[in-house]
Amino acid sequence: MVSPPHEAMHRIFQHDPGLFSRVSRFLGVDIPAPVKATALPTDLTEANPVERRVDTLLRLETAGQGPYLLAVEAQGKKHPDKPASWAYYTAYLWTKYRLPTALLVVCQDHATAKWAQQPVSCGPPQLPTLTVQPLVAGPHNMPVITDPEEARADLVLASLAAITHAAEPGVDAILKALSTALRDAPEDIAKPLVEFTAQGLAKRPAKNLWRNLVAVDLSFYKSYLAEEVRAEVRSEVQAEVRAEVRAEVRSEVQAEVRAEVRNEASAESRAEDILLILEQRGLDIPEDVRSRVTHCTDPELLRRWLARAVTVPKAEEVFEDA
């Protein structure tokens, strides 16, 4: 299954074919900048049912050395079958197009990069009929661009630097420099680089930093990254507002309950006072009178009954004015 980092590592060369010549100086070779670039079909399948597909294939033309092919492969981990596939790609492309073919492998970890750049030969040791040794771009040789001015000078290279250093400790500084540099870039230039960088970071921890930088530093850019962050912030704000509303409602309810409890306590106290006065006066208190007094919750009515309890000749008469 093709992953976002895999796509970002090779498609960025489709986006800017001239990037290869700028990357080459970090790989120990000097490739002239192309004056023309053409994207070619990536399907290398023959009539047989075996499918061979290179990640990115470009025809680059230079001013002094003529045209050549550039095959870009994104490699996420070691795979024993890959050198044979790369040998097939380069031999097939050379045969089909009759053009020199360069192979660039882009990696995101040191172990894979070290493995990919080892020469692999087919044939017996004494007869290395075909040797494959691709150029490899990875965290071991790609620049760590932490200066916004340096990033601004080559935004695509800065994006590739972030992608190849996605798992490295210095990626945070690269991302901050890139986001700062992209502030002044037109949206049509910034948009694909924001997406390439996001794809290249995939599920790594730096992805969260990039999302936040895009949402804050590049607030003009309405990408899915910015929308994800805004959705998260909106959810957090909604939760905070709901909590505040619940707190306000709780406070109001507490006040109402306190008032009710006070009234109940006051009514209970007055009911006890009424019954106590009647008892102290030696009056007989029928059960219905006692029940009516104890179940009354009207403070004003209880106050009147209390006043009458002092003088009525019979307990039943405390209710007469009710």
C-alpha atoms as a printed R data frame, in Angstrom:
    type eleno elety resid chain resno       x       y       z
1   ATOM     1    CA   MET     A     1   0.000   0.000   0.000
2   ATOM     2    CA   VAL     A     2   1.416   3.371  -1.045
3   ATOM     3    CA   SER     A     3   1.965   5.695   1.920
4   ATOM     4    CA   PRO     A     4   1.917   9.524   1.981
5   ATOM     5    CA   PRO     A     5   5.685   9.765   2.709
6   ATOM     6    CA   HIS     A     6   6.384   7.481  -0.263
7   ATOM     7    CA   GLU     A     7   4.385   9.760  -2.557
8   ATOM     8    CA   ALA     A     8   5.943  12.957  -1.204
9   ATOM     9    CA   MET     A     9   9.537  11.699  -1.586
10  ATOM    10    CA   HIS     A    10   9.272  11.200  -5.354
11  ATOM    11    CA   ARG     A    11   6.394  13.438  -6.482
12  ATOM    12    CA   ILE     A    12   8.247  16.533  -5.290
13  ATOM    13    CA   PHE     A    13  10.636  15.916  -8.196
14  ATOM    14    CA   GLN     A    14   7.682  15.898 -10.587
15  ATOM    15    CA   HIS     A    15   6.620  19.208  -9.091
16  ATOM    16    CA   ASP     A    16  10.078  20.733  -9.662
17  ATOM    17    CA   PRO     A    17  12.285  18.654 -12.010
18  ATOM    18    CA   GLY     A    18  15.135  21.120 -11.518
19  ATOM    19    CA   LEU     A    19  15.344  20.022  -7.909
20  ATOM    20    CA   PHE     A    20  17.508  17.062  -8.942
21  ATOM    21    CA   SER     A    21  20.363  19.271 -10.141
22  ATOM    22    CA   ARG     A    22  20.226  21.258  -6.887
23  ATOM    23    CA   VAL     A    23  20.142  18.072  -4.799
24  ATOM    24    CA   SER     A    24  23.014  16.521  -6.737
25  ATOM    25    CA   ARG     A    25  25.630  18.773  -5.134
26  ATOM    26    CA   PHE     A    26  24.809  17.174  -1.778
27  ATOM    27    CA   LEU     A    27  25.291  13.732  -3.359
28  ATOM    28    CA   GLY     A    28  28.838  14.375  -4.572
29  ATOM    29    CA   VAL     A    29  28.021  14.906  -8.255
30  ATOM    30    CA   ASP     A    30  27.441  17.958 -10.410
31  ATOM    31    CA   ILE     A    31  24.334  17.661 -12.579
32  ATOM    32    CA   PRO     A    32  23.543  20.635 -14.835
33  ATOM    33    CA   ALA     A    33  20.194  22.310 -14.358
34  ATOM    34    CA   PRO     A    34  17.690  21.177 -17.004
35  ATOM    35    CA   VAL     A    35  16.456  23.624 -19.599
36  ATOM    36    CA   LYS     A    36  13.464  21.399 -20.309
37  ATOM    37    CA   ALA     A    37  11.708  18.614 -18.418
38  ATOM    38    CA   THR     A    38   9.062  16.142 -19.524
39  ATOM    39    CA   ALA     A    39   7.188  13.717 -17.306
40  ATOM    40    CA   LEU     A    40   7.136  10.234 -18.861
41  ATOM    41    CA   PRO     A    41   4.859   7.242 -18.200
42  ATOM    42    CA   THR     A    42   5.930   5.370 -15.118
43  ATOM    43    CA   ASP     A    43   4.529   1.991 -16.176
44  ATOM    44    CA   LEU     A    44   7.377  -0.252 -17.328
45  ATOM    45    CA   THR     A    45   5.217  -3.351 -17.800
46  ATOM    46    CA   GLU     A    46   5.931  -5.517 -20.823
47  ATOM    47    CA   ALA     A    47   3.626  -7.935 -22.617
48  ATOM    48    CA   ASN     A    48   4.092 -10.501 -19.865
49  ATOM    49    CA   PRO     A    49   1.853 -10.197 -16.774
50  ATOM    50    CA   VAL     A    50   4.679  -8.937 -14.524
51  ATOM    51    CA   GLU     A    51   4.086  -5.303 -13.652
52  ATOM    52    CA   ARG     A    52   7.031  -2.970 -13.195
53  ATOM    53    CA   ARG     A    53   6.349   0.595 -12.201
54  ATOM    54    CA   VAL     A    54   8.870   3.270 -11.285
55  ATOM    55    CA   ASP     A    55   7.701   5.964  -8.864
56  ATOM    56    CA   THR     A    56   8.602   9.036 -10.915
57  ATOM    57    CA   LEU     A    57  10.174   9.224 -14.360
58  ATOM    58    CA   LEU     A    58  11.375  12.460 -15.951
59  ATOM    59    CA   ARG     A    59  13.156  13.325 -19.192
60  ATOM    60    CA   LEU     A    60  15.520  16.178 -18.444
61  ATOM    61    CA   GLU     A    61  17.331  18.220 -21.079
62  ATOM    62    CA   THR     A    62  20.426  20.246 -20.326
63  ATOM    63    CA   ALA     A    63  22.187  22.917 -22.326
64  ATOM    64    CA   GLY     A    64  25.561  21.211 -22.640
65  ATOM    65    CA   GLN     A    65  25.169  17.476 -22.024
66  ATOM    66    CA   GLY     A    66  21.973  16.597 -23.841
67  ATOM    67    CA   PRO     A    67  18.898  14.817 -22.501
68  ATOM    68    CA   TYR     A    68  18.806  12.033 -19.939
69  ATOM    69    CA   LEU     A    69  16.214  10.159 -17.902
70  ATOM    70    CA   LEU     A    70  15.754  10.493 -14.174
71  ATOM    71    CA   ALA     A    71  13.974   7.696 -12.310
72  ATOM    72    CA   VAL     A    72  13.086   8.614  -8.718
73  ATOM    73    CA   GLU     A    73  12.289   5.876  -6.224
74  ATOM    74    CA   ALA     A    74  10.961   6.506  -2.701
75  ATOM    75    CA   GLN     A    75  12.224   3.828  -0.324
76  ATOM    76    CA   GLY     A    76  10.765   3.556   3.182
77  ATOM    77    CA   LYS     A    77  12.689   0.480   4.337
78  ATOM    78    CA   LYS     A    78  15.141  -2.185   3.217
79  ATOM    79    CA   HIS     A    79  13.761  -4.642   0.690
80  ATOM    80    CA   PRO     A    80  15.896  -7.448  -0.751
81  ATOM    81    CA   ASP     A    81  14.067  -7.430  -4.096
82  ATOM    82    CA   LYS     A    82  14.557  -3.732  -4.811
83  ATOM    83    CA   PRO     A    83  18.092  -3.770  -6.293
84  ATOM    84    CA   ALA     A    84  16.929  -6.252  -8.941
85  ATOM    85    CA   SER     A    85  13.926  -4.050  -9.693
86  ATOM    86    CA   TRP     A    86  16.145  -0.988  -9.994
87  ATOM    87    CA   ALA     A    87  18.447  -2.867 -12.349
88  ATOM    88    CA   TYR     A    88  15.418  -3.769 -14.454
89  ATOM    89    CA   TYR     A    89  14.163  -0.188 -14.478
90  ATOM    90    CA   THR     A    90  17.433   1.318 -15.640
91  ATOM    91    CA   ALA     A    91  18.127  -1.376 -18.242
92  ATOM    92    CA   TYR     A    92  14.590  -1.220 -19.606
93  ATOM    93    CA   LEU     A    93  14.561   2.579 -19.780
94  ATOM    94    CA   TRP     A    94  17.948   2.623 -21.483
95  ATOM    95    CA   THR     A    95  16.692   0.089 -24.003
96  ATOM    96    CA   LYS     A    96  13.354   1.794 -24.619
97  ATOM    97    CA   TYR     A    97  14.425   5.445 -24.786
98  ATOM    98    CA   ARG     A    98  18.099   5.021 -25.753
99  ATOM    99    CA   LEU     A    99  19.009   7.709 -23.234
100 ATOM   100    CA   PRO     A   100  21.359   7.723 -20.246
101 ATOM   101    CA   THR     A   101  19.360   6.882 -17.143
102 ATOM   102    CA   ALA     A   102  19.986   8.188 -13.629
103 ATOM   103    CA   LEU     A   103  18.399   6.549 -10.600
104 ATOM   104    CA   LEU     A   104  17.737   8.536  -7.435
105 ATOM   105    CA   VAL     A   105  16.479   6.819  -4.272
106 ATOM   106    CA   VAL     A   106  15.011   9.042  -1.557
107 ATOM   107    CA   CYS     A   107  14.968   7.746   2.029
108 ATOM   108    CA   GLN     A   108  13.964   8.987   5.477
109 ATOM   109    CA   ASP     A   109  16.283   6.978   7.725
110 ATOM   110    CA   HIS     A   110  20.016   6.337   7.863
111 ATOM   111    CA   ALA     A   111  19.829   2.546   7.790
112 ATOM   112    CA   THR     A   112  17.754   2.436   4.600
113 ATOM   113    CA   ALA     A   113  19.917   5.077   2.946
114 ATOM   114    CA   LYS     A   114  23.120   3.178   3.763
115 ATOM   115    CA   TRP     A   115  21.605  -0.036   2.398
116 ATOM   116    CA   ALA     A   116  20.276   1.607  -0.781
117 ATOM   117    CA   GLN     A   117  23.577   3.190  -1.808
118 ATOM   118    CA   GLN     A   118  25.546  -0.073  -1.692
119 ATOM   119    CA   PRO     A   119  26.451  -1.310  -5.199
120 ATOM   120    CA   VAL     A   120  24.697  -4.524  -6.174
121 ATOM   121    CA   SER     A   121  25.884  -6.586  -9.133
122 ATOM   122    CA   CYS     A   122  24.174  -9.332 -11.046
123 ATOM   123    CA   GLY     A   123  26.302 -12.224 -12.239
124 ATOM   124    CA   PRO     A   124  29.101 -14.132 -10.503
125 ATOM   125    CA   PRO     A   125  31.536 -12.113  -8.350
126 ATOM   126    CA   GLN     A   126  34.208 -12.311 -11.059
127 ATOM   127    CA   LEU     A   127  31.700 -11.289 -13.736
128 ATOM   128    CA   PRO     A   128  29.650  -8.307 -12.486
129 ATOM   129    CA   THR     A   129  27.650  -8.007 -15.692
130 ATOM   130    CA   LEU     A   130  25.453  -5.197 -14.425
131 ATOM   131    CA   THR     A   131  26.064  -3.139 -11.312
132 ATOM   132    CA   VAL     A   132  23.419  -0.916  -9.784
133 ATOM   133    CA   GLN     A   133  24.491   1.873  -7.453
134 ATOM   134    CA   PRO     A   134  21.836   4.579  -7.259
135 ATOM   135    CA   LEU     A   135  22.299   8.068  -5.970
136 ATOM   136    CA   VAL     A   136  20.672   8.250  -2.544
137 ATOM   137    CA   ALA     A   137  19.181  11.332  -0.887
138 ATOM   138    CA   GLY     A   138  18.384  11.005   2.799
139 ATOM   139    CA   PRO     A   139  19.024  12.387   6.266
140 ATOM   140    CA   HIS     A   140  22.733  11.572   5.927
141 ATOM   141    CA   ASN     A   141  23.358  14.076   3.118
142 ATOM   142    CA   MET     A   142  20.365  16.381   2.712
143 ATOM   143    CA   PRO     A   143  20.893  19.849   4.220
144 ATOM   144    CA   VAL     A   144  19.382  20.853   7.555
145 ATOM   145    CA   ILE     A   145  17.819  24.175   6.566
146 ATOM   146    CA   THR     A   146  16.953  26.107   9.727
147 ATOM   147    CA   ASP     A   147  17.421  29.646   8.397
148 ATOM   148    CA   PRO     A   148  14.216  31.136   6.905
149 ATOM   149    CA   GLU     A   149  16.295  33.108   4.391
150 ATOM   150    CA   GLU     A   150  18.016  29.935   3.214
151 ATOM   151    CA   ALA     A   151  14.639  28.200   3.025
152 ATOM   152    CA   ARG     A   152  13.189  31.129   1.094
153 ATOM   153    CA   ALA     A   153  16.014  30.861  -1.450
154 ATOM   154    CA   ASP     A   154  14.888  27.334  -2.402
155 ATOM   155    CA   LEU     A   155  11.481  26.440  -0.984
156 ATOM   156    CA   VAL     A   156  11.289  23.075  -2.745
157 ATOM   157    CA   LEU     A   157  14.677  21.984  -1.425
158 ATOM   158    CA   ALA     A   158  13.616  23.113   2.067
159 ATOM   159    CA   SER     A   159  10.485  20.971   1.750
160 ATOM   160    CA   LEU     A   160  12.564  17.966   0.660
161 ATOM   161    CA   ALA     A   161  14.910  18.616   3.604
162 ATOM   162    CA   ALA     A   162  11.933  18.445   5.956
163 ATOM   163    CA   ILE     A   163  10.694  15.227   4.320
164 ATOM   164    CA   THR     A   164  14.057  13.435   4.436
165 ATOM   165    CA   HIS     A   165  14.672  14.562   8.038
166 ATOM   166    CA   ALA     A   166  11.126  13.710   9.168
167 ATOM   167    CA   ALA     A   167  12.370  11.319  11.847
168 ATOM   168    CA   GLU     A   168  15.400  13.415  12.882
169 ATOM   169    CA   PRO     A   169  15.594  15.674  15.976
170 ATOM   170    CA   GLY     A   170  16.305  18.730  13.826
171 ATOM   171    CA   VAL     A   171  13.105  18.512  11.809
172 ATOM   172    CA   ASP     A   172  11.256  20.946  14.084
173 ATOM   173    CA   ALA     A   173  13.708  23.748  13.269
174 ATOM   174    CA   ILE     A   174  13.465  22.934   9.552
175 ATOM   175    CA   LEU     A   175   9.677  23.103   9.665
176 ATOM   176    CA   LYS     A   176   9.694  26.435  11.494
177 ATOM   177    CA   ALA     A   177  12.096  27.911   8.943
178 ATOM   178    CA   LEU     A   178  10.011  26.558   6.058
179 ATOM   179    CA   SER     A   179   6.724  27.880   7.442
180 ATOM   180    CA   THR     A   180   8.311  31.304   7.986
181 ATOM   181    CA   ALA     A   181   9.667  31.328   4.438
182 ATOM   182    CA   LEU     A   182   6.307  30.291   2.983
183 ATOM   183    CA   ARG     A   183   4.513  33.272   4.537
184 ATOM   184    CA   ASP     A   184   5.680  35.511   1.696
185 ATOM   185    CA   ALA     A   185   5.189  32.935  -1.056
186 ATOM   186    CA   PRO     A   186   2.153  33.118  -3.351
187 ATOM   187    CA   GLU     A   187  -0.519  30.585  -2.480
188 ATOM   188    CA   ASP     A   188  -0.056  28.626  -5.717
189 ATOM   189    CA   ILE     A   189   3.593  28.081  -4.754
190 ATOM   190    CA   ALA     A   190   2.973  27.461  -1.053
191 ATOM   191    CA   LYS     A   191   0.048  25.081  -1.461
192 ATOM   192    CA   PRO     A   192   1.812  22.068  -3.051
193 ATOM   193    CA   LEU     A   193   4.812  22.437  -0.720
194 ATOM   194    CA   VAL     A   194   2.573  22.468   2.336
195 ATOM   195    CA   GLU     A   195   0.939  19.273   1.092
196 ATOM   196    CA   PHE     A   196   4.219  17.554   0.148
197 ATOM   197    CA   THR     A   197   5.643  18.342   3.584
198 ATOM   198    CA   ALA     A   198   2.520  17.085   5.328
199 ATOM   199    CA   GLN     A   199   2.555  13.853   3.325
200 ATOM   200    CA   GLY     A   200   6.238  13.332   4.006
201 ATOM   201    CA   LEU     A   201   5.787  13.698   7.763
202 ATOM   202    CA   ALA     A   202   2.868  11.250   7.762
203 ATOM   203    CA   LYS     A   203   2.137  10.040  11.310
204 ATOM   204    CA   ARG     A   204   5.421  11.162  12.837
205 ATOM   205    CA   PRO     A   205   5.303  13.530  15.855
206 ATOM   206    CA   ALA     A   206   6.514  16.442  13.711
207 ATOM   207    CA   LYS     A   207   3.208  16.249  11.780
208 ATOM   208    CA   ASN     A   208   1.432  17.948  14.700
209 ATOM   209    CA   LEU     A   209   3.952  20.801  14.717
210 ATOM   210    CA   TRP     A   210   3.550  21.267  10.960
211 ATOM   211    CA   ARG     A   211  -0.236  21.329  11.273
212 ATOM   212    CA   ASN     A   212  -0.005  24.010  13.950
213 ATOM   213    CA   LEU     A   213   2.490  26.054  11.940
214 ATOM   214    CA   VAL     A   214   0.257  25.870   8.873
215 ATOM   215    CA   ALA     A   215  -2.791  26.922  10.899
216 ATOM   216    CA   VAL     A   216  -1.007  29.860  12.573
217 ATOM   217    CA   ASP     A   217   1.846  31.049  10.353
218 ATOM   218    CA   LEU     A   218   0.015  30.255   7.113
219 ATOM   219    CA   SER     A   219  -3.486  31.195   8.207
220 ATOM   220    CA   PHE     A   220  -4.260  32.426   4.683
221 ATOM   221    CA   TYR     A   221  -3.823  28.906   3.380
222 ATOM   222    CA   LYS     A   222  -7.035  26.897   3.576
223 ATOM   223    CA   SER     A   223  -5.572  23.404   3.519
224 ATOM   224    CA   TYR     A   224  -6.988  20.272   5.065
225 ATOM   225    CA   LEU     A   225  -4.253  20.614   7.688
226 ATOM   226    CA   ALA     A   226  -5.502  24.029   8.725
227 ATOM   227    CA   GLU     A   227  -9.065  22.790   8.692
228 ATOM   228    CA   GLU     A   228  -8.114  19.840  10.915
229 ATOM   229    CA   VAL     A   229  -6.507  22.157  13.450
230 ATOM   230    CA   ARG     A   230  -9.430  24.580  13.319
231 ATOM   231    CA   ALA     A   231 -11.842  21.690  13.828
232 ATOM   232    CA   GLU     A   232  -9.862  20.517  16.845
233 ATOM   233    CA   VAL     A   233  -9.714  24.041  18.272
234 ATOM   234    CA   ARG     A   234 -13.428  24.502  17.651
235 ATOM   235    CA   SER     A   235 -14.137  21.233  19.470
236 ATOM   236    CA   GLU     A   236 -11.969  22.335  22.389
237 ATOM   237    CA   VAL     A   237 -13.669  25.742  22.527
238 ATOM   238    CA   GLN     A   238 -17.090  24.120  22.364
239 ATOM   239    CA   ALA     A   239 -16.132  21.864  25.258
240 ATOM   240    CA   GLU     A   240 -14.902  24.869  27.245
241 ATOM   241    CA   VAL     A   241 -18.088  26.831  26.532
242 ATOM   242    CA   ARG     A   242 -20.252  23.859  27.480
243 ATOM   243    CA   ALA     A   243 -18.273  23.533  30.707
244 ATOM   244    CA   GLU     A   244 -18.756  27.247  31.430
245 ATOM   245    CA   VAL     A   245 -22.486  27.000  30.734
246 ATOM   246    CA   ARG     A   246 -22.765  23.948  32.953
247 ATOM   247    CA   ALA     A   247 -20.912  25.816  35.696
248 ATOM   248    CA   GLU     A   248 -23.264  28.804  35.369
249 ATOM   249    CA   VAL     A   249 -26.338  26.577  35.394
250 ATOM   250    CA   ARG     A   250 -24.953  24.648  38.335
251 ATOM   251    CA   SER     A   251 -24.376  27.905  40.213
252 ATOM   252    CA   GLU     A   252 -27.932  29.048  39.516
253 ATOM   253    CA   VAL     A   253 -29.344  25.679  40.518
254 ATOM   254    CA   GLN     A   254 -27.269  25.703  43.683
255 ATOM   255    CA   ALA     A   255 -28.666  29.122  44.568
256 ATOM   256    CA   GLU     A   256 -32.219  27.930  43.931
257 ATOM   257    CA   VAL     A   257 -31.658  24.756  45.919
258 ATOM   258    CA   ARG     A   258 -30.153  26.726  48.805
259 ATOM   259    CA   ALA     A   259 -33.227  28.977  48.857
260 ATOM   260    CA   GLU     A   260 -35.532  25.962  48.757
261 ATOM   261    CA   VAL     A   261 -33.604  24.241  51.538
262 ATOM   262    CA   ARG     A   262 -33.731  27.415  53.643
263 ATOM   263    CA   ASN     A   263 -37.504  27.673  53.111
264 ATOM   264    CA   GLU     A   264 -37.944  24.018  53.937
265 ATOM   265    CA   ALA     A   265 -35.815  24.397  57.057
266 ATOM   266    CA   SER     A   266 -37.750  27.514  58.084
267 ATOM   267    CA   ALA     A   267 -41.099  25.799  57.467
268 ATOM   268    CA   GLU     A   268 -40.006  22.723  59.406
269 ATOM   269    CA   SER     A   269 -38.841  24.884  62.296
270 ATOM   270    CA   ARG     A   270 -42.149  26.825  62.434
271 ATOM   271    CA   ALA     A   271 -44.189  23.630  62.240
272 ATOM   272    CA   GLU     A   272 -42.257  22.273  65.205
273 ATOM   273    CA   ASP     A   273 -42.841  25.552  67.088
274 ATOM   274    CA   ILE     A   274 -46.610  25.411  66.441
275 ATOM   275    CA   LEU     A   275 -46.894  21.838  67.732
276 ATOM   276    CA   LEU     A   276 -44.669  22.620  70.707
277 ATOM   277    CA   ILE     A   277 -46.815  25.602  71.745
278 ATOM   278    CA   LEU     A   278 -50.017  23.570  71.470
279 ATOM   279    CA   GLU     A   279 -48.475  20.774  73.497
280 ATOM   280    CA   GLN     A   280 -47.167  23.176  76.169
281 ATOM   281    CA   ARG     A   281 -50.636  24.646  76.526
282 ATOM   282    CA   GLY     A   282 -51.962  21.157  77.194
283 ATOM   283    CA   LEU     A   283 -54.189  21.046  74.126
284 ATOM   284    CA   ASP     A   284 -55.046  17.769  72.471
285 ATOM   285    CA   ILE     A   285 -53.519  17.595  68.987
286 ATOM   286    CA   PRO     A   286 -55.440  15.284  66.651
287 ATOM   287    CA   GLU     A   287 -53.396  13.380  64.076
288 ATOM   288    CA   ASP     A   288 -54.931  15.270  61.147
289 ATOM   289    CA   VAL     A   289 -53.925  18.603  62.738
290 ATOM   290    CA   ARG     A   290 -50.397  17.363  63.377
291 ATOM   291    CA   SER     A   291 -50.117  16.058  59.785
292 ATOM   292    CA   ARG     A   292 -51.449  19.275  58.251
293 ATOM   293    CA   VAL     A   293 -48.974  21.388  60.222
294 ATOM   294    CA   THR     A   294 -45.932  19.233  59.506
295 ATOM   295    CA   HIS     A   295 -46.691  18.957  55.772
296 ATOM   296    CA   CYS     A   296 -47.237  22.688  55.213
297 ATOM   297    CA   THR     A   297 -44.439  24.415  53.293
298 ATOM   298    CA   ASP     A   298 -45.908  27.927  53.131
299 ATOM   299    CA   PRO     A   299 -43.817  30.076  55.519
300 ATOM   300    CA   GLU     A   300 -46.417  32.862  55.639
301 ATOM   301    CA   LEU     A   301 -49.271  30.487  56.446
302 ATOM   302    CA   LEU     A   302 -47.195  28.806  59.146
303 ATOM   303    CA   ARG     A   303 -46.414  32.205  60.623
304 ATOM   304    CA   ARG     A   304 -50.150  32.933  60.995
305 ATOM   305    CA   TRP     A   305 -50.773  29.493  62.499
306 ATOM   306    CA   LEU     A   306 -47.946  30.110  64.951
307 ATOM   307    CA   ALA     A   307 -49.504  33.374  66.064
308 ATOM   308    CA   ARG     A   308 -52.912  31.711  66.593
309 ATOM   309    CA   ALA     A   309 -51.410  28.700  68.407
310 ATOM   310    CA   VAL     A   310 -50.755  30.986  71.366
311 ATOM   311    CA   THR     A   311 -54.436  31.828  71.953
312 ATOM   312    CA   VAL     A   312 -56.781  29.255  70.344
313 ATOM   313    CA   PRO     A   313 -58.759  27.096  72.824
314 ATOM   314    CA   LYS     A   314 -58.578  24.039  70.542
315 ATOM   315    CA   ALA     A   315 -55.806  22.852  68.271
316 ATOM   316    CA   GLU     A   316 -58.170  22.626  65.302
317 ATOM   317    CA   GLU     A   317 -58.838  26.375  65.472
318 ATOM   318    CA   VAL     A   318 -55.340  27.378  64.391
319 ATOM   319    CA   PHE     A   319 -56.607  26.831  60.805
320 ATOM   320    CA   GLU     A   320 -59.805  28.883  61.035
321 ATOM   321    CA   ASP     A   321 -58.497  31.928  59.246
322 ATOM   322    CA   ALA     A   322 -56.906  29.805  56.519
